[in-house]
Amino acid sequence: MSERLNPVTLPAGSGLAGPSLGDRLARLDAARWLAALAVVLLHCAAQAVSDANAYGSRDWLAANLYDSAVRWCVPVFVMVSGALLLDRKQPQDARHFYQRRAARICAPLIFWTLFYLAWRSLLDWWDNGQMDLSFWPRKVAEGAPYYHLWYLYMIVGLYLFTPLVRALYHRSQPAARRLWVVGILGVAILDALYRQALGTGQGFFLTWFLPYLGYFVAGRMIFDGELRIPRPGLILALSVLATAWGVFTFSEAGRLNLYFYDYFSITVPFMSLAALQWIMNTPRVPSLSTLAPLTFGVYLIHPLFLDLADRSGTMANGAGAVWGVPLQTLAVFGLSAACCWLLRQHPTTRKLV
């Protein structure tokens, strides 16, 4: 992502007293690289925490805490997108918006879908000597060619409705917008509870964006200072601990209950809103504006290095997760960022990240 106002990160108001527009945009850059690093940590920790037979061990508890601590990552990406795309100064013409978004999202969506479908087939051949292509149409129809690519499919729906959301947003009052956030996230929390109780899936991928509209609107409101989360550091810490406690309490050896990891569990929305507010309030966290444009590529590329680590036996999915997960996170993040930087050096491959 070459421009700061590009909100695909796998993306002025008057409410915040003090910080200038440039300072607040720098805070969004900080949110982008922190969220990308958090995504990598989440997926590294997931390798260890998903072992139901290791439930209750020291390494499982550490992985559960790591995973719980970064569940705000994807909601923060969506909130950064909302903070940028709901700007009144952005072009209002829907045709212009769709042309720009299509140019930005179509090439990565198509390329990485095909890449990871082929990569999954190659891993099957690596594991059992058989090359299977039959699952390709089904995985595309499900909107999840690989476990992380659901985000690209979800954000297509979000982009389709952004011009309408932006028009409604700027025709409403802050009090109404706060009701939107509370109402949409409240329904999303109820939906997550419903899915947990009945064991149902997510439905058609073009509807996945609907609950994320709450985060989308909240991102712009926090950016403008119209929505303020009091004591965000405390709320963030408490919601992380509550998430880790919930997963531990409702799981047992041989059977994990991961409801509290859901992006719309009863803890993660509070964690996510508090995380963005804390980042906006904390200028001590470096913006690293040169790293921020690499975050979309990091999101897309990092599972490749995780799979290679897993196949080579260096994955921190057992003993040593306490230190192994953070160290592996830094290594995978660094390799993914370097790979993204290389791809961005050529005009053709630059379009893919």
C-alpha positions as CSV (number, residue, x, y, z in Angstrom):
1,M,0.0,0.0,0.0
2,S,1.7,3.1,-1.2
3,E,-0.7,5.7,0.0
4,R,-1.6,6.4,3.6
5,L,-5.3,6.8,2.7
6,N,-5.5,3.2,1.3
7,P,-7.6,1.3,3.9
8,V,-7.2,-2.3,2.7
9,T,-4.9,-3.0,5.7
10,L,-5.6,-6.4,5.5
11,P,-7.8,0.7,6.1
12,A,-10.6,15.2,9.9
13,G,-12.7,15.6,12.6
14,S,-13.1,18.1,15.4
15,G,-13.6,16.0,18.5
16,L,-10.0,15.2,19.6
17,A,-8.6,18.3,21.3
18,G,-4.9,18.7,20.7
19,P,-3.6,16.3,18.1
20,S,-3.5,17.6,14.5
21,L,-4.8,15.7,11.6
22,G,-1.3,14.6,10.7
23,D,-0.8,13.3,14.2
24,R,-4.0,11.3,14.1
25,L,-3.1,9.8,10.7
26,A,0.2,8.8,12.2
27,R,-1.7,7.0,15.0
28,L,-3.6,5.1,12.3
29,D,-0.2,4.0,10.8
30,A,0.7,2.7,14.2
31,A,-2.6,0.9,14.4
32,R,-1.9,-0.8,11.1
33,W,1.5,-2.3,11.9
34,L,0.5,-3.2,15.4
35,A,-2.6,-5.0,14.0
36,A,-0.5,-6.8,11.4
37,L,2.0,-8.0,14.1
38,A,-0.9,-9.0,16.2
39,V,-2.4,-11.1,13.4
40,V,0.9,-13.0,13.0
41,L,1.1,-13.5,16.8
42,L,-2.5,-14.8,16.8
43,H,-1.8,-17.4,14.1
44,C,1.5,-18.5,15.7
45,A,-0.3,-18.9,19.1
46,A,-3.2,-20.7,17.4
47,Q,-0.9,-23.6,16.4
48,A,-0.2,-24.3,20.1
49,V,-3.6,-23.4,21.6
50,S,-5.5,-25.6,19.1
51,D,-3.9,-28.8,20.6
52,A,-6.8,-29.9,22.8
53,N,-4.8,-32.6,24.3
54,A,-2.3,-30.0,25.7
55,Y,-5.1,-28.2,27.5
56,G,-4.0,-26.8,30.9
57,S,-0.3,-27.2,30.3
58,R,2.0,-24.3,30.8
59,D,2.6,-23.9,27.1
60,W,-1.1,-24.1,26.3
61,L,-1.9,-21.5,28.9
62,A,0.7,-19.2,27.5
63,A,-0.6,-19.7,23.9
64,N,-4.1,-19.0,25.2
65,L,-3.0,-15.7,26.7
66,Y,-1.1,-14.7,23.6
67,D,-4.1,-15.5,21.4
68,S,-6.5,-13.7,23.7
69,A,-4.3,-10.6,23.9
70,V,-4.5,-9.9,20.2
71,R,-8.1,-10.7,19.3
72,W,-8.5,-7.0,18.5
73,C,-6.3,-7.3,15.4
74,V,-9.0,-7.7,12.7
75,P,-11.5,-5.3,14.2
76,V,-8.8,-2.7,14.4
77,F,-8.0,-3.2,10.7
78,V,-11.7,-2.7,9.9
79,M,-11.8,0.4,12.2
80,V,-8.8,1.9,10.4
81,S,-10.6,1.4,7.1
82,G,-13.7,3.1,8.6
83,A,-11.6,6.0,9.8
84,L,-10.3,6.6,6.3
85,L,-13.2,5.7,4.1
86,L,-15.8,7.6,6.0
87,D,-13.9,10.9,5.7
88,R,-16.2,13.6,4.4
89,K,-13.3,14.8,2.2
90,Q,-13.0,11.6,0.3
91,P,-14.6,11.6,-3.2
92,Q,-18.4,11.1,-2.8
93,D,-19.0,9.7,-6.3
94,A,-19.8,6.0,-6.0
95,R,-18.4,5.1,-9.5
96,H,-15.1,6.7,-8.7
97,F,-15.0,4.9,-5.3
98,Y,-15.8,1.5,-6.9
99,Q,-13.1,1.9,-9.6
100,R,-10.4,2.7,-7.0
101,R,-11.4,-0.1,-4.7
102,A,-11.7,-2.6,-7.5
103,A,-8.3,-1.7,-8.8
104,R,-6.9,-2.2,-5.3
105,I,-8.7,-5.4,-4.2
106,C,-9.3,-7.5,-7.4
107,A,-5.7,-8.4,-8.2
108,P,-4.8,-9.5,-4.7
109,L,-8.1,-11.3,-4.3
110,I,-7.7,-13.3,-7.5
111,F,-4.0,-13.9,-7.2
112,W,-3.8,-15.0,-3.6
113,T,-6.9,-17.1,-3.9
114,L,-5.3,-19.1,-6.7
115,F,-1.9,-19.1,-4.9
116,Y,-3.2,-20.5,-1.7
117,L,-5.5,-23.1,-3.4
118,A,-2.5,-24.3,-5.2
119,W,-0.4,-24.2,-2.0
120,R,-3.0,-26.2,-0.2
121,S,-3.0,-28.8,-2.9
122,L,0.9,-28.9,-2.8
123,L,0.8,-29.4,1.0
124,D,-1.6,-32.3,0.5
125,W,0.8,-33.8,-2.0
126,W,3.7,-33.1,0.5
127,D,1.8,-34.9,3.3
128,N,0.2,-37.9,1.6
129,G,1.5,-38.0,-1.9
130,Q,-1.8,-37.1,-3.6
131,M,-2.6,-33.9,-5.5
132,D,-6.3,-33.0,-5.0
133,L,-7.9,-30.1,-6.8
134,S,-11.5,-31.0,-6.3
135,F,-12.0,-28.7,-3.3
136,W,-11.1,-25.5,-5.2
137,P,-14.7,-24.5,-6.2
138,R,-16.1,-25.3,-2.8
139,K,-13.5,-23.3,-0.9
140,V,-14.0,-20.3,-3.2
141,A,-17.8,-20.5,-2.8
142,E,-17.2,-20.6,1.0
143,G,-15.1,-17.4,0.8
144,A,-12.2,-19.0,2.5
145,P,-9.6,-20.4,0.1
146,Y,-7.2,-20.3,3.0
147,Y,-7.9,-19.6,6.7
148,H,-6.9,-16.0,6.6
149,L,-8.3,-15.0,3.1
150,W,-11.9,-14.7,4.5
151,Y,-11.0,-11.1,5.3
152,L,-10.6,-10.2,1.6
153,Y,-14.0,-11.8,0.8
154,M,-15.6,-10.0,3.7
155,I,-14.2,-6.6,2.8
156,V,-15.6,-6.9,-0.7
157,G,-19.1,-6.7,0.8
158,L,-18.0,-3.8,3.0
159,Y,-16.7,-1.9,0.0
160,L,-19.9,-2.5,-1.9
161,F,-21.9,-0.6,0.7
162,T,-19.3,2.0,1.8
163,P,-20.7,4.9,-0.4
164,L,-24.2,4.3,1.1
165,V,-22.8,4.1,4.7
166,R,-20.7,7.2,4.1
167,A,-23.8,9.2,2.9
168,L,-25.9,8.1,5.8
169,Y,-23.0,8.7,8.2
170,H,-22.6,12.4,7.3
171,R,-26.4,13.0,7.3
172,S,-26.6,11.8,10.9
173,Q,-25.7,13.3,14.3
174,P,-23.0,11.9,16.6
175,A,-25.7,10.5,19.0
176,A,-27.3,8.6,16.2
177,R,-23.9,7.2,15.1
178,R,-23.2,6.0,18.6
179,L,-26.6,4.2,18.5
180,W,-25.5,2.6,15.3
181,V,-22.3,1.3,16.9
182,V,-24.1,0.0,20.0
183,G,-26.9,-1.5,18.0
184,I,-24.9,-3.2,15.3
185,L,-22.3,-4.6,17.7
186,G,-25.1,-5.6,20.1
187,V,-26.9,-7.6,17.4
188,A,-23.5,-9.1,16.3
189,I,-22.8,-10.3,19.9
190,L,-26.3,-11.9,20.0
191,D,-25.6,-13.6,16.7
192,A,-22.3,-15.0,17.9
193,L,-24.0,-16.4,21.0
194,Y,-26.7,-17.9,18.7
195,R,-24.1,-19.5,16.4
196,Q,-22.3,-20.8,19.5
197,A,-25.5,-22.4,20.9
198,L,-26.6,-24.0,17.7
199,G,-23.2,-24.6,16.1
200,T,-24.2,-22.9,12.9
201,G,-21.8,-21.4,10.4
202,Q,-21.3,-17.9,9.1
203,G,-23.5,-18.0,6.0
204,F,-22.8,-16.5,2.5
205,F,-19.5,-14.5,2.5
206,L,-21.1,-11.4,1.0
207,T,-23.1,-11.0,4.2
208,W,-20.1,-11.3,6.5
209,F,-19.5,-7.6,6.4
210,L,-22.8,-6.7,8.1
211,P,-21.7,-7.1,11.8
212,Y,-18.3,-5.4,10.9
213,L,-20.2,-2.2,10.1
214,G,-20.2,-1.5,13.8
215,Y,-16.4,-1.5,13.9
216,F,-16.3,0.4,10.6
217,V,-18.4,3.3,11.9
218,A,-16.7,3.2,15.3
219,G,-13.3,3.7,13.7
220,R,-14.3,7.0,12.2
221,M,-16.0,8.1,15.4
222,I,-12.9,7.3,17.5
223,F,-10.7,9.1,15.0
224,D,-12.9,12.2,15.1
225,G,-13.2,12.0,18.9
226,E,-17.0,11.5,18.8
227,L,-16.7,8.2,20.5
228,R,-14.4,8.0,23.5
229,I,-13.5,4.9,25.4
230,P,-12.7,5.8,29.0
231,R,-9.5,4.3,30.5
232,P,-8.9,2.2,27.4
233,G,-5.7,0.6,28.8
234,L,-7.6,-0.9,31.7
235,I,-10.5,-2.0,29.6
236,L,-8.1,-3.6,27.1
237,A,-6.3,-5.5,29.9
238,L,-9.5,-6.7,31.6
239,S,-11.1,-7.9,28.4
240,V,-7.9,-9.8,27.4
241,L,-7.9,-11.5,30.8
242,A,-11.7,-12.2,30.5
243,T,-11.2,-13.7,27.1
244,A,-8.4,-16.0,28.2
245,W,-10.4,-17.0,31.3
246,G,-13.4,-17.8,29.2
247,V,-11.6,-20.0,26.8
248,F,-9.9,-21.8,29.7
249,T,-13.0,-22.2,31.8
250,F,-15.3,-23.5,29.0
251,S,-12.7,-25.9,27.5
252,E,-11.5,-29.2,28.8
253,A,-8.9,-31.8,27.9
254,G,-9.6,-33.1,24.5
255,R,-12.4,-30.5,23.8
256,L,-11.9,-26.8,23.3
257,N,-14.5,-24.1,23.3
258,L,-13.2,-21.1,21.4
259,Y,-16.3,-18.9,21.6
260,F,-14.5,-16.2,23.4
261,Y,-12.0,-15.9,20.5
262,D,-14.9,-14.8,18.2
263,Y,-14.6,-11.2,17.0
264,F,-18.1,-10.6,18.3
265,S,-17.9,-12.5,21.6
266,I,-19.0,-10.7,24.7
267,T,-15.4,-9.6,25.4
268,V,-13.7,-8.9,22.0
269,P,-15.7,-5.8,20.9
270,F,-14.8,-4.0,24.2
271,M,-11.2,-5.1,23.7
272,S,-11.1,-3.9,20.1
273,L,-12.7,-0.5,20.7
274,A,-10.3,0.0,23.7
275,A,-7.3,-1.1,21.6
276,L,-7.9,1.5,18.9
277,Q,-8.6,4.2,21.5
278,W,-5.4,3.3,23.4
279,I,-3.4,3.5,20.2
280,M,-4.9,6.9,19.3
281,N,-4.1,8.1,22.8
282,T,-0.5,6.8,22.9
283,P,1.9,8.8,20.8
284,R,4.8,6.9,22.4
285,V,4.0,4.0,20.2
286,P,6.0,4.8,17.0
287,S,3.9,5.2,13.8
288,L,6.6,3.5,11.6
289,S,5.0,5.1,8.6
290,T,7.4,3.3,6.3
291,L,6.3,-0.1,7.7
292,A,2.6,0.6,7.6
293,P,2.3,0.2,3.7
294,L,3.7,-3.3,4.1
295,T,1.0,-4.5,6.5
296,F,-1.5,-5.7,3.8
297,G,1.3,-7.8,2.3
298,V,2.3,-9.2,5.7
299,Y,-1.3,-10.3,6.2
300,L,-1.4,-12.0,2.9
301,I,2.0,-13.7,2.9
302,H,2.7,-14.8,6.5
303,P,0.8,-18.1,6.4
304,L,3.3,-19.3,3.8
305,F,6.1,-18.9,6.3
306,L,4.0,-20.5,9.1
307,D,3.4,-23.5,7.0
308,L,7.1,-23.9,6.1
309,A,7.9,-23.6,9.8
310,D,5.4,-26.3,10.6
311,R,6.6,-28.7,7.9
312,S,10.3,-28.1,8.9
313,G,9.5,-28.8,12.6
314,T,10.4,-25.4,13.9
315,M,6.8,-24.4,14.7
316,A,6.4,-23.5,18.4
317,N,3.3,-25.6,18.8
318,G,4.4,-27.7,21.8
319,A,7.0,-27.4,24.5
320,G,8.6,-24.0,24.5
321,A,5.5,-22.0,23.4
322,V,6.1,-19.5,26.2
323,W,9.2,-18.1,24.4
324,G,8.8,-19.8,21.0
325,V,5.6,-18.1,20.0
326,P,6.9,-14.5,20.4
327,L,10.2,-15.3,18.8
328,Q,8.5,-17.1,15.9
329,T,6.1,-14.1,15.5
330,L,9.0,-11.7,15.1
331,A,10.7,-14.0,12.6
332,V,7.6,-14.6,10.5
333,F,6.6,-10.9,10.6
334,G,10.1,-9.9,9.5
335,L,10.3,-12.4,6.6
336,S,6.8,-11.5,5.5
337,A,7.6,-7.7,5.5
338,A,10.8,-8.3,3.6
339,C,9.0,-10.4,1.0
340,C,6.3,-7.8,0.7
341,W,8.9,-5.1,0.2
342,L,10.5,-7.1,-2.6
343,L,7.2,-7.6,-4.3
344,R,6.6,-3.8,-4.1
345,Q,9.8,-3.1,-6.1
346,H,8.2,-4.1,-9.4
347,P,5.1,-2.4,-10.9
348,T,3.4,-5.7,-11.7
349,T,3.9,-7.5,-8.4
350,R,3.3,-4.3,-6.5
351,K,-0.4,-4.6,-7.3
352,L,-0.6,-7.9,-5.4
353,V,0.3,-6.5,-2.0
